[in-house]
Amino acid sequence: HSVSPSDAKYPSVHTERTVVFLLETMADCAESIYNLMPQEKTVPSKTSRYKSTFRPMVKEEYKARKDPSKTMGPAKVGLSTTNEFLKKRSGEQKLVELEKKLKKTKLATGATGATAGWSPKKPPVPRRDEHPTMGVKSNKNFIKTNAVENILSPAKKPSEKYADTVAGATFDLNPSGLVPNFVKKTEYGKVPGYLTKRNKEIEEATREYEAYIRMKQQEGALNAIREEEREAILEGLKKNWEEVHHQYQGLSVVADTAPKKARKERMEAEMKQLEKDIEMIERHRVIYIASDNHKKIAACA
């Protein structure tokens, strides 16, 4: 890098930085005789390795629990002799062993009869001086017997089938769903058992209730209202419901204030209560009222 006379006369910041950089580079690259002398390398000292105080105790416990050849087997297995090679069916149980097990089972279970006399052995071969029974003849006429059985037996009915294709392919009719097989069930057309049981329970409860009502009537605690009174009460409830419903229809569509909301909710509650009362009176033909308090309905039938 050359320095012009103008730069030397009027040095700038850029020129000073360039000179400093060059001096530093020359100092790093400069050779020195001291660099040829061997220098000792300083090895930093290592800190002592951490050892747990429980290390000896853990070693002793591990050695105490360790079993030799626990998972992989012994390291060296003794070789068998040449006469002890693996033979066919050597792993199966022999017949003598099966007979011994069978005898033990019989003695333990106390089996008798055919089970006790069972043996895995086959019957013995007949001896040479034993001869089978021969010359046994039967006087039965098998041809005549078969003819009589076929004549007396009912004719076999052909199975019901239906043709499903143009080519005439036939299929069984019963599993096809075209025959109402459900009508052939034993319980078809009969009242289910649970309904019969339920009806008996209802009849019993009705008898108990009627007996209770008769007892209360004899004591004078209950009085049955007449049909005219019941109709009058029903007509009055319906009229009240119509009046409340007419007022409810006259309310504004938007209930934006608290009084409007309260009035609407109150009318809805009144109509619901009147509907419940009307439904209760229409459902029960006979109504009993307690003699001490005519406003309380004690029982309904």
C-alpha positions as CSV (number, residue, x, y, z in Angstrom):
1,H,0.0,0.0,0.0
2,S,1.6,3.2,-1.1
3,V,1.2,6.5,0.7
4,S,0.8,9.5,-1.4
5,P,2.6,12.9,-0.4
6,S,-0.8,14.4,0.2
7,D,-1.7,11.6,2.5
8,A,1.6,12.0,4.4
9,K,1.1,15.7,4.7
10,Y,-2.6,15.5,5.7
11,P,-3.1,12.1,7.3
12,S,-6.7,10.9,7.5
13,V,-8.4,8.4,9.7
14,H,-8.4,5.8,6.9
15,T,-4.7,6.1,6.4
16,E,-3.9,5.7,10.1
17,R,-6.0,2.5,10.3
18,T,-4.2,1.0,7.3
19,V,-0.8,1.6,8.8
20,V,-1.8,0.1,12.2
21,F,-3.1,-3.0,10.4
22,L,0.1,-3.5,8.5
23,L,2.3,-3.2,11.6
24,E,0.3,-5.8,13.4
25,T,0.5,-8.2,10.5
26,M,4.3,-7.8,10.3
27,A,4.6,-8.4,14.0
28,D,2.7,-11.7,13.8
29,C,4.7,-12.9,10.8
30,A,8.1,-11.9,12.2
31,E,10.5,-14.8,12.9
32,S,12.4,-15.1,16.2
33,I,15.1,-17.5,17.4
34,Y,13.2,-18.0,20.6
35,N,10.5,-19.8,18.6
36,L,13.0,-22.6,17.8
37,M,13.6,-23.5,21.5
38,P,11.4,-26.4,22.9
39,Q,8.7,-25.2,25.2
40,E,7.1,-27.1,28.0
41,K,3.5,-27.8,27.6
42,T,1.5,-27.1,30.7
43,V,-1.2,-29.7,31.3
44,P,-4.2,-28.4,33.2
45,S,-4.8,-30.3,36.4
46,K,-8.0,-32.4,36.4
47,T,-10.4,-32.3,39.3
48,S,-10.9,-35.5,41.3
49,R,-13.7,-37.8,40.0
50,Y,-16.8,-38.0,42.1
51,K,-17.3,-41.3,43.9
52,S,-20.4,-42.1,45.9
53,T,-20.1,-43.1,49.5
54,F,-22.6,-46.0,48.9
55,R,-20.4,-47.5,46.1
56,P,-19.1,-50.4,48.2
57,M,-22.5,-51.3,49.6
58,V,-24.1,-51.3,46.2
59,K,-21.3,-53.7,44.9
60,E,-21.9,-56.1,47.7
61,E,-25.7,-56.1,47.2
62,Y,-25.3,-56.7,43.4
63,K,-22.9,-59.6,44.0
64,A,-25.2,-61.2,46.6
65,R,-28.2,-61.1,44.2
66,K,-26.3,-62.3,41.1
67,D,-26.8,-65.9,40.1
68,P,-24.5,-67.6,37.6
69,S,-26.1,-68.7,34.3
70,K,-29.4,-67.2,35.3
71,T,-30.6,-66.1,31.8
72,M,-28.2,-67.3,29.2
73,G,-27.5,-70.8,30.7
74,P,-24.2,-72.3,31.6
75,A,-21.2,-71.2,29.7
76,K,-20.1,-74.7,28.8
77,V,-22.5,-77.6,28.4
78,G,-21.4,-81.2,28.6
79,L,-21.6,-83.1,25.4
80,S,-23.7,-86.3,25.3
81,T,-22.2,-89.6,24.1
82,T,-22.6,-90.9,20.6
83,N,-25.2,-93.5,21.9
84,E,-27.5,-90.8,23.3
85,F,-28.5,-89.2,20.0
86,L,-32.1,-87.9,19.5
87,K,-34.4,-90.7,18.4
88,K,-37.9,-90.7,16.8
89,R,-40.8,-90.4,19.2
90,S,-38.4,-90.2,22.1
91,G,-40.3,-87.2,23.6
92,E,-43.7,-89.0,23.6
93,Q,-45.1,-90.9,26.6
94,K,-44.9,-94.6,26.3
95,L,-47.9,-96.9,26.7
96,V,-46.8,-98.2,30.1
97,E,-46.6,-94.7,31.4
98,L,-50.2,-94.0,30.1
99,E,-51.5,-97.1,31.8
100,K,-50.0,-96.1,35.1
101,K,-51.5,-92.6,34.8
102,L,-54.9,-94.2,34.0
103,K,-54.8,-96.4,37.0
104,K,-53.9,-93.5,39.3
105,T,-56.7,-91.5,37.8
106,K,-59.2,-94.3,38.5
107,L,-58.0,-94.8,42.0
108,A,-58.3,-91.0,42.6
109,T,-61.7,-90.5,41.0
110,G,-63.2,-93.9,42.0
111,A,-64.5,-94.6,38.5
112,T,-66.5,-97.7,38.0
113,G,-68.4,-99.6,35.3
114,A,-67.4,-99.0,31.7
115,T,-65.1,-96.2,32.5
116,A,-63.2,-98.3,35.0
117,G,-62.9,-101.2,32.6
118,W,-61.5,-99.1,29.8
119,S,-58.1,-99.9,28.5
120,P,-56.0,-98.4,25.8
121,K,-55.1,-102.0,24.5
122,K,-56.9,-103.5,21.6
123,P,-58.7,-106.8,22.0
124,P,-56.4,-109.8,21.7
125,V,-56.0,-111.7,18.4
126,P,-58.1,-114.9,18.3
127,R,-56.3,-118.1,19.0
128,R,-55.7,-120.6,16.3
129,D,-58.1,-123.2,17.8
130,E,-60.9,-120.6,18.1
131,H,-63.3,-120.7,15.1
132,P,-66.0,-118.1,14.3
133,T,-69.6,-118.9,14.4
134,M,-70.7,-119.8,10.8
135,G,-73.8,-121.0,9.1
136,V,-76.2,-118.7,10.9
137,K,-79.1,-118.0,8.6
138,S,-82.1,-115.7,8.9
139,N,-85.6,-116.5,7.5
140,K,-86.4,-112.8,7.1
141,N,-87.5,-111.8,3.6
142,F,-85.8,-108.4,3.2
143,I,-87.4,-107.7,-0.2
144,K,-90.9,-108.2,1.1
145,T,-90.1,-106.2,4.3
146,N,-88.7,-103.3,2.3
147,A,-91.8,-103.3,0.0
148,V,-94.2,-103.2,2.9
149,E,-92.3,-100.4,4.6
150,N,-92.4,-98.3,1.4
151,I,-96.1,-99.0,0.9
152,L,-97.1,-98.0,4.4
153,S,-94.8,-95.0,4.7
154,P,-96.4,-91.6,3.8
155,A,-95.5,-90.0,0.6
156,K,-92.6,-87.6,0.7
157,K,-93.7,-84.1,0.1
158,P,-91.6,-82.0,-2.2
159,S,-89.9,-79.0,-0.6
160,E,-91.4,-75.6,-1.4
161,K,-89.3,-73.6,-3.7
162,Y,-89.6,-70.5,-5.9
163,A,-88.1,-69.4,-9.2
164,D,-86.2,-66.2,-9.1
165,T,-84.6,-65.9,-12.5
166,V,-85.7,-66.2,-16.1
167,A,-83.6,-69.3,-16.5
168,G,-85.7,-71.0,-13.8
169,A,-83.2,-71.1,-10.9
170,T,-85.1,-72.3,-7.8
171,F,-84.4,-71.5,-4.1
172,D,-86.0,-72.6,-0.8
173,L,-89.1,-70.7,0.0
174,N,-89.1,-70.8,3.8
175,P,-85.8,-68.8,4.4
176,S,-86.6,-66.3,1.6
177,G,-88.8,-64.1,3.7
178,L,-91.8,-64.5,1.4
179,V,-93.6,-66.8,3.8
180,P,-94.9,-65.4,7.1
181,N,-93.2,-67.9,9.4
182,F,-93.7,-65.7,12.5
183,V,-97.4,-66.6,12.7
184,K,-96.3,-70.2,13.4
185,K,-94.6,-69.3,16.7
186,T,-96.2,-70.7,19.8
187,E,-96.4,-67.2,21.4
188,Y,-98.0,-65.6,18.4
189,G,-101.3,-63.8,19.1
190,K,-100.9,-64.2,22.9
191,V,-100.5,-61.5,25.5
192,P,-96.9,-61.3,26.7
193,G,-96.2,-62.5,30.2
194,Y,-94.9,-59.1,31.4
195,L,-98.2,-57.4,30.4
196,T,-100.3,-60.0,32.2
197,K,-98.2,-59.5,35.3
198,R,-98.5,-55.7,35.0
199,N,-102.2,-55.9,34.7
200,K,-102.5,-58.0,37.8
201,E,-100.4,-55.5,39.7
202,I,-102.6,-52.7,38.6
203,E,-105.8,-54.6,39.6
204,E,-104.3,-55.3,43.0
205,A,-103.3,-51.7,43.5
206,T,-106.8,-50.6,42.4
207,R,-108.5,-52.9,44.9
208,E,-106.3,-51.7,47.7
209,Y,-107.0,-48.1,46.8
210,E,-110.8,-48.6,46.7
211,A,-110.6,-50.3,50.1
212,Y,-108.7,-47.4,51.5
213,I,-111.3,-44.9,50.0
214,R,-114.2,-46.9,51.5
215,M,-112.6,-46.9,54.9
216,K,-112.0,-43.1,54.8
217,Q,-115.6,-42.5,53.6
218,Q,-116.9,-44.5,56.5
219,E,-114.8,-42.4,58.9
220,G,-116.1,-39.3,57.2
221,A,-112.7,-38.0,56.3
222,L,-113.3,-37.9,52.5
223,N,-116.2,-36.6,50.5
224,A,-116.6,-37.3,46.7
225,I,-117.6,-34.2,44.7
226,R,-120.6,-34.5,42.3
227,E,-120.3,-34.6,38.6
228,E,-122.0,-31.1,38.3
229,E,-119.4,-29.6,40.7
230,R,-116.5,-31.3,38.7
231,E,-117.9,-29.9,35.4
232,A,-118.3,-26.4,36.9
233,I,-114.7,-26.5,38.3
234,L,-113.4,-27.6,34.9
235,E,-115.3,-24.9,33.0
236,G,-114.0,-22.2,35.5
237,L,-110.4,-23.4,35.0
238,K,-110.7,-23.2,31.2
239,K,-112.3,-19.8,31.4
240,N,-109.5,-18.5,33.5
241,W,-106.9,-20.0,31.1
242,E,-108.6,-18.2,28.2
243,E,-108.6,-14.9,30.0
244,V,-104.9,-15.2,30.9
245,H,-104.1,-16.3,27.4
246,H,-106.0,-13.3,25.9
247,Q,-103.9,-10.9,28.2
248,Y,-100.7,-12.8,27.2
249,Q,-101.4,-12.2,23.5
250,G,-101.9,-8.5,24.2
251,L,-98.3,-8.1,25.5
252,S,-95.6,-6.4,23.4
253,V,-93.4,-8.5,21.2
254,V,-90.2,-7.1,22.7
255,A,-89.9,-7.3,26.5
256,D,-87.1,-4.8,26.9
257,T,-87.8,-3.7,30.5
258,A,-87.9,-5.5,33.8
259,P,-91.6,-5.1,34.5
260,K,-92.5,-6.4,31.0
261,K,-90.3,-9.5,31.6
262,A,-91.8,-10.1,35.0
263,R,-95.4,-9.8,33.7
264,K,-94.7,-12.2,30.9
265,E,-93.1,-14.8,33.1
266,R,-96.0,-14.5,35.6
267,M,-98.6,-15.1,32.9
268,E,-96.7,-18.1,31.5
269,A,-96.5,-19.6,35.0
270,E,-100.2,-19.1,35.6
271,M,-101.1,-20.7,32.2
272,K,-98.9,-23.7,33.0
273,Q,-100.5,-24.2,36.4
274,L,-104.0,-24.0,34.9
275,E,-103.1,-26.5,32.2
276,K,-101.9,-29.0,34.9
277,D,-105.1,-28.5,36.9
278,I,-107.3,-29.0,33.8
279,E,-105.4,-32.1,32.8
280,M,-105.6,-33.6,36.3
281,I,-109.4,-33.1,36.5
282,E,-110.1,-34.4,33.0
283,R,-108.0,-37.5,33.7
284,H,-109.9,-38.5,36.9
285,R,-113.6,-39.0,36.8
286,V,-114.1,-39.3,40.6
287,I,-112.4,-36.8,42.9
288,Y,-112.4,-36.9,46.7
289,I,-111.9,-33.9,48.9
290,A,-110.9,-33.9,52.6
291,S,-113.7,-32.8,54.8
292,D,-111.5,-30.5,56.9
293,N,-109.9,-28.7,54.0
294,H,-112.0,-28.4,50.8
295,K,-109.2,-26.8,48.9
296,K,-106.9,-29.7,49.1
297,I,-107.5,-32.7,46.8
298,A,-106.7,-35.8,48.9
299,A,-107.2,-38.5,46.3
300,C,-108.2,-39.0,42.7
301,A,-109.7,-42.1,41.0
